């Protein structure tokens, strides 16, 4: 999502937001490969870490899935310029 500001010439800028995911198993060990879906868009994480930059401020829902683990779902809200850190523990299936 981009916003046009001023009379022009216009500049295009992403929102200044970040969501940092830490995805671990029940023992606290990083999950090697996982997927996060926000607003229907998939993002792949590695070694227990993923950072999303530029999501629109407001309410969202994150879904986290990894092979052999139960999926996780959580609504969250972002303020403009905000950083949200989410630690997700995925139980084994």
Secondary structure, 3 states (H helix, E strand, C coil): CCCCCCCCCCCCCCCCCEEEEEEECCCCCECCEEEEEECCEEEEEECCEEEEECCCCEEEEEEEECCCECCEEEEEEECCCCEEEEEEECCEC
